[in-house]
């Protein structure tokens, strides 16, 4: 249902349901639709995500988080 557009993994099953700032998302996905797992988002950006990339929306606090999502959200 929430499959990554690039690798096809169900992002809810791997606990990677998150929100990044609009400019980060649009840089990786100019079409502005769909879902990407953290790995595929970072691949599209050509860099690792860091805490400044994420929004302060509840989505980033209320859902379970994979280890790599947690690491990205804590990275400086």
PQR file of N, CA, C, O and H, with PARSE charges and radii, in Angstrom:
ATOM      1  N   UNK A   1       0.816  -1.195   0.000 -0.4000 1.5000
ATOM      2  CA  UNK A   1       0.000   0.000   0.000 -0.0000 2.0000
ATOM      3  C   UNK A   1       0.863   1.264   0.000  0.5500 1.7000
ATOM      4  O   UNK A   1       0.560   2.216  -0.718 -0.5500 1.4000
ATOM      5  N   UNK A   2       1.915   1.282   0.783 -0.4000 1.5000
ATOM      6  CA  UNK A   2       2.818   2.424   0.828 -0.0000 2.0000
ATOM      7  C   UNK A   2       4.180   1.991   0.291  0.5500 1.7000
ATOM      8  O   UNK A   2       5.195   2.074   0.983 -0.5500 1.4000
ATOM      9  H   UNK A   2       2.162   0.508   1.366  0.4000 1.0000
ATOM     10  N   UNK A   3       4.176   1.530  -0.951 -0.4000 1.5000
ATOM     11  CA  UNK A   3       5.392   0.987  -1.546 -0.0000 2.0000
ATOM     12  C   UNK A   3       6.308   2.086  -2.068  0.5500 1.7000
ATOM     13  O   UNK A   3       5.860   3.062  -2.669 -0.5500 1.4000
ATOM     14  H   UNK A   3       3.352   1.463  -1.513  0.4000 1.0000
ATOM     15  N   UNK A   4       7.592   1.905  -1.824 -0.4000 1.5000
ATOM     16  CA  UNK A   4       8.611   2.813  -2.346 -0.0000 2.0000
ATOM     17  C   UNK A   4       8.559   2.784  -3.867  0.5500 1.7000
ATOM     18  O   UNK A   4       8.500   1.714  -4.473 -0.5500 1.4000
ATOM     19  H   UNK A   4       7.957   1.112  -1.336  0.4000 1.0000
ATOM     20  N   UNK A   5       8.581   3.943  -4.472 -0.4000 1.5000
ATOM     21  CA  UNK A   5       8.507   4.048  -5.932 -0.0000 2.0000
ATOM     22  C   UNK A   5       9.711   3.435  -6.624  0.5500 1.7000
ATOM     23  O   UNK A   5       9.612   3.012  -7.776 -0.5500 1.4000
ATOM     24  H   UNK A   5       8.628   4.813  -3.981  0.4000 1.0000
ATOM     25  N   UNK A   6      10.852   3.380  -5.940 -0.4000 1.5000
ATOM     26  CA  UNK A   6      12.074   2.897  -6.580 -0.0000 2.0000
ATOM     27  C   UNK A   6      12.335   1.416  -6.327  0.5500 1.7000
ATOM     28  O   UNK A   6      12.567   0.664  -7.274 -0.5500 1.4000
ATOM     29  H   UNK A   6      10.933   3.724  -5.004  0.4000 1.0000
ATOM     30  N   UNK A   7      12.302   0.983  -5.072 -0.4000 1.5000
ATOM     31  CA  UNK A   7      12.644  -0.411  -4.766 -0.0000 2.0000
ATOM     32  C   UNK A   7      11.424  -1.288  -4.503  0.5500 1.7000
ATOM     33  O   UNK A   7      11.542  -2.514  -4.494 -0.5500 1.4000
ATOM     34  H   UNK A   7      12.114   1.594  -4.302  0.4000 1.0000
ATOM     35  N   UNK A   8      10.249  -0.684  -4.289 -0.4000 1.5000
ATOM     36  CA  UNK A   8       9.023  -1.440  -4.109 -0.0000 2.0000
ATOM     37  C   UNK A   8       8.715  -1.914  -2.702  0.5500 1.7000
ATOM     38  O   UNK A   8       7.650  -2.489  -2.475 -0.5500 1.4000
ATOM     39  H   UNK A   8      10.153   0.311  -4.297  0.4000 1.0000
ATOM     40  N   UNK A   9       9.612  -1.694  -1.747 -0.4000 1.5000
ATOM     41  CA  UNK A   9       9.376  -2.145  -0.376 -0.0000 2.0000
ATOM     42  C   UNK A   9       8.186  -1.384   0.226  0.5500 1.7000
ATOM     43  O   UNK A   9       7.990  -0.201  -0.050 -0.5500 1.4000
ATOM     44  H   UNK A   9      10.477  -1.228  -1.932  0.4000 1.0000
ATOM     45  N   UNK A  10       7.396  -2.085   1.053 -0.4000 1.5000
ATOM     46  CA  UNK A  10       6.292  -1.448   1.764 -0.0000 2.0000
ATOM     47  C   UNK A  10       6.893  -0.670   2.932  0.5500 1.7000
ATOM     48  O   UNK A  10       7.367  -1.267   3.898 -0.5500 1.4000
ATOM     49  H   UNK A  10       7.555  -3.047   1.277  0.4000 1.0000
ATOM     50  N   UNK A  11       6.877   0.636   2.847 -0.4000 1.5000
ATOM     51  CA  UNK A  11       7.550   1.480   3.840 -0.0000 2.0000
ATOM     52  C   UNK A  11       6.921   1.374   5.226  0.5500 1.7000
ATOM     53  O   UNK A  11       7.600   1.606   6.226 -0.5500 1.4000
ATOM     54  H   UNK A  11       6.492   1.121   2.062  0.4000 1.0000
ATOM     55  N   UNK A  12       5.652   1.031   5.304 -0.4000 1.5000
ATOM     56  CA  UNK A  12       5.047   0.863   6.624 -0.0000 2.0000
ATOM     57  C   UNK A  12       5.544  -0.423   7.287  0.5500 1.7000
ATOM     58  O   UNK A  12       5.661  -0.478   8.511 -0.5500 1.4000
ATOM     59  H   UNK A  12       5.101   0.842   4.492  0.4000 1.0000
ATOM     60  N   UNK A  13       5.831  -1.436   6.510 -0.4000 1.5000
ATOM     61  CA  UNK A  13       6.315  -2.707   7.071 -0.0000 2.0000
ATOM     62  C   UNK A  13       7.747  -2.598   7.560  0.5500 1.7000
ATOM     63  O   UNK A  13       8.169  -3.378   8.413 -0.5500 1.4000
ATOM     64  H   UNK A  13       5.736  -1.392   5.516  0.4000 1.0000
ATOM     65  N   UNK A  14       8.508  -1.635   7.028 -0.4000 1.5000
ATOM     66  CA  UNK A  14       9.893  -1.459   7.505 -0.0000 2.0000
ATOM     67  C   UNK A  14      10.007  -0.228   8.411  0.5500 1.7000
ATOM     68  O   UNK A  14      11.113   0.222   8.712 -0.5500 1.4000
ATOM     69  H   UNK A  14       8.166  -1.002   6.335  0.4000 1.0000
ATOM     70  N   UNK A  15       8.868   0.313   8.842 -0.4000 1.5000
ATOM     71  CA  UNK A  15       8.815   1.454   9.768 -0.0000 2.0000
ATOM     72  C   UNK A  15       9.535   2.689   9.220  0.5500 1.7000
ATOM     73  O   UNK A  15      10.336   3.317   9.913 -0.5500 1.4000
ATOM     74  H   UNK A  15       7.970  -0.052   8.597  0.4000 1.0000
ATOM     75  N   UNK A  16       9.233   3.021   7.961 -0.4000 1.5000
ATOM     76  CA  UNK A  16       9.799   4.219   7.354 -0.0000 2.0000
ATOM     77  C   UNK A  16       8.682   5.094   6.775  0.5500 1.7000
ATOM     78  O   UNK A  16       8.603   5.327   5.569 -0.5500 1.4000
ATOM     79  H   UNK A  16       8.583   2.511   7.398  0.4000 1.0000
ATOM     80  N   UNK A  17       7.834   5.561   7.670 -0.4000 1.5000
ATOM     81  CA  UNK A  17       6.759   6.482   7.348 -0.0000 2.0000
ATOM     82  C   UNK A  17       7.154   7.798   8.005  0.5500 1.7000
ATOM     83  O   UNK A  17       7.196   7.882   9.232 -0.5500 1.4000
ATOM     84  H   UNK A  17       7.898   5.372   8.650  0.4000 1.0000
ATOM     85  N   UNK A  18       7.445   8.831   7.210 -0.4000 1.5000
ATOM     86  CA  UNK A  18       8.102  10.035   7.713 -0.0000 2.0000
ATOM     87  C   UNK A  18       7.730  11.237   6.860  0.5500 1.7000
ATOM     88  O   UNK A  18       7.085  11.096   5.821 -0.5500 1.4000
ATOM     89  H   UNK A  18       7.412   8.763   6.213  0.4000 1.0000
ATOM     90  N   UNK A  19       8.140  12.419   7.303 -0.4000 1.5000
ATOM     91  CA  UNK A  19       7.963  13.638   6.522 -0.0000 2.0000
ATOM     92  C   UNK A  19       9.241  14.453   6.495  0.5500 1.7000
ATOM     93  O   UNK A  19       9.861  14.695   7.531 -0.5500 1.4000
ATOM     94  H   UNK A  19       8.664  12.533   8.147  0.4000 1.0000
ATOM     95  N   UNK A  20       9.627  14.870   5.304 -0.4000 1.5000
ATOM     96  CA  UNK A  20      10.784  15.751   5.153 -0.0000 2.0000
ATOM     97  C   UNK A  20      10.292  17.111   4.657  0.5500 1.7000
ATOM     98  O   UNK A  20       9.158  17.248   4.199 -0.5500 1.4000
ATOM     99  H   UNK A  20       9.123  14.673   4.463  0.4000 1.0000
ATOM    100  N   UNK A  21      11.157  18.098   4.759 -0.4000 1.5000
ATOM    101  CA  UNK A  21      10.804  19.439   4.296 -0.0000 2.0000
ATOM    102  C   UNK A  21      10.470  19.389   2.799  0.5500 1.7000
ATOM    103  O   UNK A  21      11.018  18.580   2.051 -0.5500 1.4000
ATOM    104  H   UNK A  21      12.078  17.986   5.132  0.4000 1.0000
ATOM    105  N   UNK A  22       9.572  20.259   2.393 -0.4000 1.5000
ATOM    106  CA  UNK A  22       9.112  20.287   0.999 -0.0000 2.0000
ATOM    107  C   UNK A  22      10.267  20.409   0.014  0.5500 1.7000
ATOM    108  O   UNK A  22      10.284  19.718  -1.004 -0.5500 1.4000
ATOM    109  H   UNK A  22       9.126  20.916   3.000  0.4000 1.0000
ATOM    110  N   UNK A  23      11.220  21.265   0.299 -0.4000 1.5000
ATOM    111  CA  UNK A  23      12.313  21.467  -0.654 -0.0000 2.0000
ATOM    112  C   UNK A  23      13.191  20.220  -0.798  0.5500 1.7000
ATOM    113  O   UNK A  23      13.743  19.966  -1.868 -0.5500 1.4000
ATOM    114  H   UNK A  23      11.206  21.827   1.126  0.4000 1.0000
ATOM    115  N   UNK A  24      13.315  19.451   0.275 -0.4000 1.5000
ATOM    116  CA  UNK A  24      14.081  18.197   0.213 -0.0000 2.0000
ATOM    117  C   UNK A  24      13.326  17.191  -0.646  0.5500 1.7000
ATOM    118  O   UNK A  24      13.903  16.552  -1.526 -0.5500 1.4000
ATOM    119  H   UNK A  24      12.866  19.657   1.144  0.4000 1.0000
ATOM    120  N   UNK A  25      12.031  17.059  -0.380 -0.4000 1.5000
ATOM    121  CA  UNK A  25      11.219  16.115  -1.144 -0.0000 2.0000
ATOM    122  C   UNK A  25      11.198  16.484  -2.628  0.5500 1.7000
ATOM    123  O   UNK A  25      11.365  15.615  -3.484 -0.5500 1.4000
ATOM    124  H   UNK A  25      11.563  17.579   0.335  0.4000 1.0000
ATOM    125  N   UNK A  26      10.997  17.748  -2.933 -0.4000 1.5000
ATOM    126  CA  UNK A  26      10.914  18.168  -4.337 -0.0000 2.0000
ATOM    127  C   UNK A  26      12.245  18.041  -5.067  0.5500 1.7000
ATOM    128  O   UNK A  26      12.269  17.835  -6.280 -0.5500 1.4000
ATOM    129  H   UNK A  26      10.861  18.453  -2.237  0.4000 1.0000
ATOM    130  N   UNK A  27      13.351  18.163  -4.340 -0.4000 1.5000
ATOM    131  CA  UNK A  27      14.653  17.940  -4.962 -0.0000 2.0000
ATOM    132  C   UNK A  27      14.779  16.483  -5.412  0.5500 1.7000
ATOM    133  O   UNK A  27      15.302  16.205  -6.491 -0.5500 1.4000
ATOM    134  H   UNK A  27      13.331  18.331  -3.355  0.4000 1.0000
ATOM    135  N   UNK A  28      14.302  15.569  -4.592 -0.4000 1.5000
ATOM    136  CA  UNK A  28      14.386  14.146  -4.902 -0.0000 2.0000
ATOM    137  C   UNK A  28      13.259  13.688  -5.814  0.5500 1.7000
ATOM    138  O   UNK A  28      13.421  12.745  -6.589 -0.5500 1.4000
ATOM    139  H   UNK A  28      13.877  15.795  -3.715  0.4000 1.0000
ATOM    140  N   UNK A  29      12.123  14.354  -5.720 -0.4000 1.5000
ATOM    141  CA  UNK A  29      10.927  13.904  -6.425 -0.0000 2.0000
ATOM    142  C   UNK A  29      10.144  15.103  -6.960  0.5500 1.7000
ATOM    143  O   UNK A  29       9.119  15.469  -6.385 -0.5500 1.4000
ATOM    144  H   UNK A  29      11.991  15.120  -5.091  0.4000 1.0000
ATOM    145  N   UNK A  30      10.603  15.716  -8.041 -0.4000 1.5000
ATOM    146  CA  UNK A  30       9.937  16.915  -8.573 -0.0000 2.0000
ATOM    147  C   UNK A  30       8.467  16.701  -8.939  0.5500 1.7000
ATOM    148  O   UNK A  30       7.700  17.662  -8.985 -0.5500 1.4000
ATOM    149  H   UNK A  30      11.436  15.419  -8.507  0.4000 1.0000
ATOM    150  N   UNK A  31       8.069  15.468  -9.198 -0.4000 1.5000
ATOM    151  CA  UNK A  31       6.666  15.190  -9.516 -0.0000 2.0000
ATOM    152  C   UNK A  31       5.770  15.355  -8.293  0.5500 1.7000
ATOM    153  O   UNK A  31       4.553  15.482  -8.430 -0.5500 1.4000
ATOM    154  H   UNK A  31       8.692  14.687  -9.161  0.4000 1.0000
ATOM    155  N   UNK A  32       6.366  15.354  -7.088 -0.4000 1.5000
ATOM    156  CA  UNK A  32       5.661  15.588  -5.822 -0.0000 2.0000
ATOM    157  C   UNK A  32       4.532  14.604  -5.534  0.5500 1.7000
ATOM    158  O   UNK A  32       3.502  14.990  -4.982 -0.5500 1.4000
ATOM    159  H   UNK A  32       7.354  15.251  -6.977  0.4000 1.0000
ATOM    160  N   UNK A  33       4.711  13.360  -5.895 -0.4000 1.5000
ATOM    161  CA  UNK A  33       3.749  12.328  -5.504 -0.0000 2.0000
ATOM    162  C   UNK A  33       4.519  11.043  -5.255  0.5500 1.7000
ATOM    163  O   UNK A  33       5.652  10.887  -5.711 -0.5500 1.4000
ATOM    164  H   UNK A  33       5.548  13.046  -6.343  0.4000 1.0000
ATOM    165  N   UNK A  34       3.902  10.130  -4.533 -0.4000 1.5000
ATOM    166  CA  UNK A  34       4.524   8.848  -4.270 -0.0000 2.0000
ATOM    167  C   UNK A  34       5.245   8.801  -2.940  0.5500 1.7000
ATOM    168  O   UNK A  34       5.192   9.733  -2.137 -0.5500 1.4000
ATOM    169  H   UNK A  34       2.981  10.256  -4.162  0.4000 1.0000
ATOM    170  N   UNK A  35       5.923   7.682  -2.735 -0.4000 1.5000
ATOM    171  CA  UNK A  35       6.593   7.395  -1.467 -0.0000 2.0000
ATOM    172  C   UNK A  35       7.970   6.817  -1.773  0.5500 1.7000
ATOM    173  O   UNK A  35       8.150   6.085  -2.746 -0.5500 1.4000
ATOM    174  H   UNK A  35       5.966   6.925  -3.387  0.4000 1.0000
ATOM    175  N   UNK A  36       8.925   7.156  -0.934 -0.4000 1.5000
ATOM    176  CA  UNK A  36      10.277   6.609  -1.045 -0.0000 2.0000
ATOM    177  C   UNK A  36      10.731   6.118   0.325  0.5500 1.7000
ATOM    178  O   UNK A  36      10.465   6.763   1.340 -0.5500 1.4000
ATOM    179  H   UNK A  36       8.778   7.751  -0.144  0.4000 1.0000
ATOM    180  N   UNK A  37      11.412   4.985   0.354 -0.4000 1.5000
ATOM    181  CA  UNK A  37      12.051   4.566   1.597 -0.0000 2.0000
ATOM    182  C   UNK A  37      13.255   5.483   1.826  0.5500 1.7000
ATOM    183  O   UNK A  37      13.664   6.201   0.913 -0.5500 1.4000
ATOM    184  H   UNK A  37      11.629   4.461  -0.470  0.4000 1.0000
ATOM    185  N   UNK A  38      13.811   5.470   3.001 -0.4000 1.5000
ATOM    186  CA  UNK A  38      14.944   6.339   3.333 -0.0000 2.0000
ATOM    187  C   UNK A  38      16.123   6.094   2.402  0.5500 1.7000
ATOM    188  O   UNK A  38      16.743   7.044   1.923 -0.5500 1.4000
ATOM    189  H   UNK A  38      13.480   4.887   3.743  0.4000 1.0000
ATOM    190  N   UNK A  39      16.436   4.838   2.145 -0.4000 1.5000
ATOM    191  CA  UNK A  39      17.563   4.517   1.280 -0.0000 2.0000
ATOM    192  C   UNK A  39      17.404   5.074  -0.123  0.5500 1.7000
ATOM    193  O   UNK A  39      18.348   5.635  -0.679 -0.5500 1.4000
ATOM    194  H   UNK A  39      15.933   4.066   2.534  0.4000 1.0000
ATOM    195  N   UNK A  40      16.236   4.926  -0.691 -0.4000 1.5000
ATOM    196  CA  UNK A  40      15.999   5.430  -2.048 -0.0000 2.0000
ATOM    197  C   UNK A  40      15.939   6.958  -2.076  0.5500 1.7000
ATOM    198  O   UNK A  40      16.386   7.571  -3.045 -0.5500 1.4000
ATOM    199  H   UNK A  40      15.470   4.469  -0.239  0.4000 1.0000
ATOM    200  N   UNK A  41      15.397   7.574  -1.038 -0.4000 1.5000
ATOM    201  CA  UNK A  41      15.403   9.036  -0.970 -0.0000 2.0000
ATOM    202  C   UNK A  41      16.839   9.542  -0.919  0.5500 1.7000
ATOM    203  O   UNK A  41      17.188  10.485  -1.629 -0.5500 1.4000
ATOM    204  H   UNK A  41      15.033   7.076  -0.251  0.4000 1.0000
ATOM    205  N   UNK A  42      17.666   8.928  -0.093 -0.4000 1.5000
ATOM    206  CA  UNK A  42      19.066   9.348  -0.008 -0.0000 2.0000
ATOM    207  C   UNK A  42      19.794   9.122  -1.333  0.5500 1.7000
ATOM    208  O   UNK A  42      20.623   9.940  -1.734 -0.5500 1.4000
ATOM    209  H   UNK A  42      17.382   8.162   0.484  0.4000 1.0000
ATOM    210  N   UNK A  43      19.493   8.032  -2.003 -0.4000 1.5000
ATOM    211  CA  UNK A  43      20.109   7.763  -3.307 -0.0000 2.0000
ATOM    212  C   UNK A  43      19.734   8.851  -4.304  0.5500 1.7000
ATOM    213  O   UNK A  43      20.591   9.356  -5.029 -0.5500 1.4000
ATOM    214  H   UNK A  43      18.820   7.367  -1.678  0.4000 1.0000
ATOM    215  N   UNK A  44      18.468   9.208  -4.340 -0.4000 1.5000
ATOM    216  CA  UNK A  44      18.029  10.268  -5.261 -0.0000 2.0000
ATOM    217  C   UNK A  44      18.685  11.608  -4.933  0.5500 1.7000
ATOM    218  O   UNK A  44      19.027  12.377  -5.832 -0.5500 1.4000
ATOM    219  H   UNK A  44      17.772   8.798  -3.751  0.4000 1.0000
ATOM    220  N   UNK A  45      18.857  11.878  -3.647 -0.4000 1.5000
ATOM    221  CA  UNK A  45      19.485  13.144  -3.231 -0.0000 2.0000
ATOM    222  C   UNK A  45      21.002  13.116  -3.429  0.5500 1.7000
ATOM    223  O   UNK A  45      21.631  14.165  -3.572 -0.5500 1.4000
ATOM    224  H   UNK A  45      18.579  11.253  -2.918  0.4000 1.0000
ATOM    225  N   UNK A  46      21.578  11.938  -3.437 -0.4000 1.5000
ATOM    226  CA  UNK A  46      23.023  11.806  -3.550 -0.0000 2.0000
ATOM    227  C   UNK A  46      23.746  12.138  -2.256  0.5500 1.7000
ATOM    228  O   UNK A  46      24.917  12.519  -2.274 -0.5500 1.4000
ATOM    229  H   UNK A  46      21.068  11.086  -3.321  0.4000 1.0000
ATOM    230  N   UNK A  47      23.050  11.995  -1.131 -0.4000 1.5000
ATOM    231  CA  UNK A  47      23.626  12.295   0.182 -0.0000 2.0000
ATOM    232  C   UNK A  47      22.777  11.648   1.260  0.5500 1.7000
ATOM    233  O   UNK A  47      21.654  11.208   1.012 -0.5500 1.4000
ATOM    234  H   UNK A  47      22.099  11.686  -1.116  0.4000 1.0000
ATOM    235  N   UNK A  48      23.334  11.599   2.465 -0.4000 1.5000
ATOM    236  CA  UNK A  48      22.569  11.112   3.607 -0.0000 2.0000
ATOM    237  C   UNK A  48      21.650  12.215   4.124  0.5500 1.7000
ATOM    238  O   UNK A  48      21.980  13.400   4.073 -0.5500 1.4000
ATOM    239  H   UNK A  48      24.246  11.957   2.667  0.4000 1.0000
ATOM    240  N   UNK A  49      20.506  11.800   4.615 -0.4000 1.5000
ATOM    241  CA  UNK A  49      19.597  12.735   5.272 -0.0000 2.0000
ATOM    242  C   UNK A  49      20.147  13.103   6.644  0.5500 1.7000
ATOM    243  O   UNK A  49      20.940  12.365   7.228 -0.5500 1.4000
ATOM    244  H   UNK A  49      20.238  10.838   4.657  0.4000 1.0000
ATOM    245  N   UNK A  50      19.714  14.256   7.149 -0.4000 1.5000
ATOM    246  CA  UNK A  50      20.091  14.671   8.498 -0.0000 2.0000
ATOM    247  C   UNK A  50      18.884  15.322   9.164  0.5500 1.7000
ATOM    248  O   UNK A  50      17.853  15.544   8.530 -0.5500 1.4000
ATOM    249  H   UNK A  50      19.070  14.856   6.675  0.4000 1.0000
ATOM    250  N   UNK A  51      19.029  15.620  10.439 -0.4000 1.5000
ATOM    251  CA  UNK A  51      17.869  16.103  11.209 -0.0000 2.0000
ATOM    252  C   UNK A  51      17.247  17.362  10.623  0.5500 1.7000
ATOM    253  O   UNK A  51      16.039  17.559  10.757 -0.5500 1.4000
ATOM    254  H   UNK A  51      19.867  15.439  10.954  0.4000 1.0000
ATOM    255  N   UNK A  52      18.026  18.214   9.983 -0.4000 1.5000
ATOM    256  CA  UNK A  52      17.484  19.448   9.391 -0.0000 2.0000
ATOM    257  C   UNK A  52      16.573  19.167   8.200  0.5500 1.7000
ATOM    258  O   UNK A  52      15.802  20.038   7.798 -0.5500 1.4000
ATOM    259  H   UNK A  52      19.007  18.055   9.874  0.4000 1.0000
ATOM    260  N   UNK A  53      16.649  17.974   7.634 -0.4000 1.5000
ATOM    261  CA  UNK A  53      15.815  17.628   6.480 -0.0000 2.0000
ATOM    262  C   UNK A  53      14.384  17.285   6.870  0.5500 1.7000
ATOM    263  O   UNK A  53      13.481  17.342   6.034 -0.5500 1.4000
ATOM    264  H   UNK A  53      17.275  17.266   7.960  0.4000 1.0000
ATOM    265  N   UNK A  54      14.173  16.934   8.116 -0.4000 1.5000
ATOM    266  CA  UNK A  54      12.860  16.459   8.564 -0.0000 2.0000
ATOM    267  C   UNK A  54      12.005  17.593   9.122  0.5500 1.7000
ATOM    268  O   UNK A  54      12.514  18.572   9.670 -0.5500 1.4000
ATOM    269  H   UNK A  54      14.906  16.887   8.795  0.4000 1.0000
ATOM    270  N   UNK A  55      10.710  17.433   8.969 -0.4000 1.5000
ATOM    271  CA  UNK A  55       9.756  18.400   9.513 -0.0000 2.0000
ATOM    272  C   UNK A  55       9.513  18.104  10.993  0.5500 1.7000
ATOM    273  O   UNK A  55       9.933  17.073  11.517 -0.5500 1.4000
ATOM    274  H   UNK A  55      10.297  16.638   8.524  0.4000 1.0000
ATOM    275  N   UNK A  56       8.836  19.017  11.635 -0.4000 1.5000
ATOM    276  CA  UNK A  56       8.449  18.828  13.030 -0.0000 2.0000
ATOM    277  C   UNK A  56       7.018  18.289  13.127  0.5500 1.7000
ATOM    278  O   UNK A  56       6.402  18.362  14.190 -0.5500 1.4000
ATOM    279  H   UNK A  56       8.495  19.855  11.209  0.4000 1.0000
ATOM    280  N   UNK A  57       6.498  17.759  12.045 -0.4000 1.5000
ATOM    281  CA  UNK A  57       5.129  17.242  12.024 -0.0000 2.0000
ATOM    282  C   UNK A  57       5.017  15.988  12.883  0.5500 1.7000
ATOM    283  O   UNK A  57       5.996  15.256  13.036 -0.5500 1.4000
ATOM    284  H   UNK A  57       6.999  17.700  11.182  0.4000 1.0000
ATOM    285  N   UNK A  58       3.846  15.732  13.441 -0.4000 1.5000
ATOM    286  CA  UNK A  58       3.653  14.553  14.290 -0.0000 2.0000
ATOM    287  C   UNK A  58       4.024  13.227  13.615  0.5500 1.7000
ATOM    288  O   UNK A  58       4.413  12.275  14.292 -0.5500 1.4000
ATOM    289  H   UNK A  58       3.051  16.326  13.317  0.4000 1.0000
ATOM    290  N   UNK A  59       3.906  13.164  12.311 -0.4000 1.5000
ATOM    291  CA  UNK A  59       4.247  11.918  11.599 -0.0000 2.0000
ATOM    292  C   UNK A  59       5.652  11.432  11.973  0.5500 1.7000
ATOM    293  O   UNK A  59       5.921  10.231  11.976 -0.5500 1.4000
ATOM    294  H   UNK A  59       3.589  13.938  11.762  0.4000 1.0000
ATOM    295  N   UNK A  60       6.533  12.371  12.285 -0.4000 1.5000
ATOM    296  CA  UNK A  60       7.903  12.004  12.636 -0.0000 2.0000
ATOM    297  C   UNK A  60       8.072  11.627  14.102  0.5500 1.7000
ATOM    298  O   UNK A  60       9.182  11.325  14.541 -0.5500 1.4000
ATOM    299  H   UNK A  60       6.313  13.346  12.283  0.4000 1.0000
ATOM    300  N   UNK A  61       6.992  11.642  14.853 -0.4000 1.5000
ATOM    301  CA  UNK A  61       7.078  11.308  16.274 -0.0000 2.0000
ATOM    302  C   UNK A  61       6.162  10.175  16.699  0.5500 1.7000
ATOM    303  O   UNK A  61       6.446   9.497  17.687 -0.5500 1.4000
ATOM    304  H   UNK A  61       6.091  11.887  14.496  0.4000 1.0000
ATOM    305  N   UNK A  62       5.068   9.951  15.979 -0.4000 1.5000
ATOM    306  CA  UNK A  62       4.057   9.017  16.483 -0.0000 2.0000
ATOM    307  C   UNK A  62       4.144   7.607  15.904  0.5500 1.7000
ATOM    308  O   UNK A  62       3.536   6.684  16.447 -0.5500 1.4000
ATOM    309  H   UNK A  62       4.836  10.502  15.177  0.4000 1.0000
ATOM    310  N   UNK A  63       4.883   7.424  14.823 -0.4000 1.5000
ATOM    311  CA  UNK A  63       4.991   6.104  14.205 -0.0000 2.0000
ATOM    312  C   UNK A  63       6.310   5.436  14.594  0.5500 1.7000
ATOM    313  O   UNK A  63       7.292   6.118  14.886 -0.5500 1.4000
ATOM    314  H   UNK A  63       5.377   8.173  14.383  0.4000 1.0000
ATOM    315  N   UNK A  64       6.330   4.108  14.596 -0.4000 1.5000
ATOM    316  CA  UNK A  64       7.599   3.407  14.822 -0.0000 2.0000
ATOM    317  C   UNK A  64       8.615   3.812  13.757  0.5500 1.7000
ATOM    318  O   UNK A  64       8.238   4.171  12.641 -0.5500 1.4000
ATOM    319  H   UNK A  64       5.532   3.554  14.359  0.4000 1.0000
ATOM    320  N   UNK A  65       9.896   3.754  14.097 -0.4000 1.5000
ATOM    321  CA  UNK A  65      10.952   4.179  13.180 -0.0000 2.0000
ATOM    322  C   UNK A  65      12.010   3.092  13.027  0.5500 1.7000
ATOM    323  O   UNK A  65      12.465   2.505  14.009 -0.5500 1.4000
ATOM    324  H   UNK A  65      10.202   3.462  15.003  0.4000 1.0000
ATOM    325  N   UNK A  66      12.394   2.835  11.771 -0.4000 1.5000
ATOM    326  CA  UNK A  66      13.484   1.890  11.525 -0.0000 2.0000
ATOM    327  C   UNK A  66      14.781   2.474  12.076  0.5500 1.7000
ATOM    328  O   UNK A  66      14.865   3.669  12.362 -0.5500 1.4000
ATOM    329  H   UNK A  66      12.025   3.312  10.974  0.4000 1.0000
ATOM    330  N   UNK A  67      15.779   1.627  12.221 -0.4000 1.5000
ATOM    331  CA  UNK A  67      17.081   2.095  12.701 -0.0000 2.0000
ATOM    332  C   UNK A  67      17.661   3.155  11.768  0.5500 1.7000
ATOM    333  O   UNK A  67      18.231   4.140  12.236 -0.5500 1.4000
ATOM    334  H   UNK A  67      15.710   0.656  11.989  0.4000 1.0000
ATOM    335  N   UNK A  68      17.525   2.966  10.450 -0.4000 1.5000
ATOM    336  CA  UNK A  68      18.114   3.963   9.548 -0.0000 2.0000
ATOM    337  C   UNK A  68      17.332   5.265   9.529  0.5500 1.7000
ATOM    338  O   UNK A  68      17.912   6.325   9.295 -0.5500 1.4000
ATOM    339  H   UNK A  68      17.063   2.166  10.070  0.4000 1.0000
ATOM    340  N   UNK A  69      16.009   5.209   9.773 -0.4000 1.5000
ATOM    341  CA  UNK A  69      15.240   6.448   9.889 -0.0000 2.0000
ATOM    342  C   UNK A  69      15.642   7.187  11.164  0.5500 1.7000
ATOM    343  O   UNK A  69      15.838   8.402  11.139 -0.5500 1.4000
ATOM    344  H   UNK A  69      15.537   4.347   9.963  0.4000 1.0000
ATOM    345  N   UNK A  70      15.767   6.467  12.273 -0.4000 1.5000
ATOM    346  CA  UNK A  70      16.215   7.092  13.526 -0.0000 2.0000
ATOM    347  C   UNK A  70      17.583   7.741  13.342  0.5500 1.7000
ATOM    348  O   UNK A  70      17.809   8.872  13.773 -0.5500 1.4000
ATOM    349  H   UNK A  70      15.608   5.480  12.294  0.4000 1.0000
ATOM    350  N   UNK A  71      18.489   7.015  12.700 -0.4000 1.5000
ATOM    351  CA  UNK A  71      19.848   7.541  12.486 -0.0000 2.0000
ATOM    352  C   UNK A  71      19.817   8.817  11.650  0.5500 1.7000
ATOM    353  O   UNK A  71      20.520   9.780  11.958 -0.5500 1.4000
ATOM    354  H   UNK A  71      18.306   6.096  12.350  0.4000 1.0000
ATOM    355  N   UNK A  72      19.012   8.828  10.604 -0.4000 1.5000
ATOM    356  CA  UNK A  72      18.915  10.020   9.759 -0.0000 2.0000
ATOM    357  C   UNK A  72      18.345  11.198  10.534  0.5500 1.7000
ATOM    358  O   UNK A  72      18.809  12.329  10.383 -0.5500 1.4000
ATOM    359  H   UNK A  72      18.441   8.046  10.354  0.4000 1.0000
ATOM    360  N   UNK A  73      17.339  10.936  11.364 -0.4000 1.5000
ATOM    361  CA  UNK A  73      16.696  12.012  12.110 -0.0000 2.0000
ATOM    362  C   UNK A  73      17.599  12.573  13.221  0.5500 1.7000
ATOM    363  O   UNK A  73      17.362  13.672  13.723 -0.5500 1.4000
ATOM    364  H   UNK A  73      16.962  10.018  11.486  0.4000 1.0000
ATOM    365  N   UNK A  74      18.621  11.818  13.594 -0.4000 1.5000
ATOM    366  CA  UNK A  74      19.545  12.266  14.647 -0.0000 2.0000
ATOM    367  C   UNK A  74      20.853  12.799  14.098  0.5500 1.7000
ATOM    368  O   UNK A  74      21.632  13.403  14.834 -0.5500 1.4000
ATOM    369  H   UNK A  74      18.813  10.925  13.187  0.4000 1.0000
ATOM    370  N   UNK A  75      21.106  12.585  12.817 -0.4000 1.5000
ATOM    371  CA  UNK A  75      22.377  12.967  12.195 -0.0000 2.0000
ATOM    372  C   UNK A  75      22.475  14.484  12.043  0.5500 1.7000
ATOM    373  O   UNK A  75      21.516  15.139  11.633 -0.5500 1.4000
ATOM    374  H   UNK A  75      20.473  12.093  12.218  0.4000 1.0000
ATOM    375  N   UNK A  76      23.654  15.038  12.380 -0.4000 1.5000
ATOM    376  CA  UNK A  76      23.893  16.464  12.187 -0.0000 2.0000
ATOM    377  C   UNK A  76      24.365  16.755  10.787  0.5500 1.7000
ATOM    378  O   UNK A  76      24.616  17.912  10.448 -0.5500 1.4000
ATOM    379  H   UNK A  76      24.432  14.505  12.713  0.4000 1.0000
TER
END
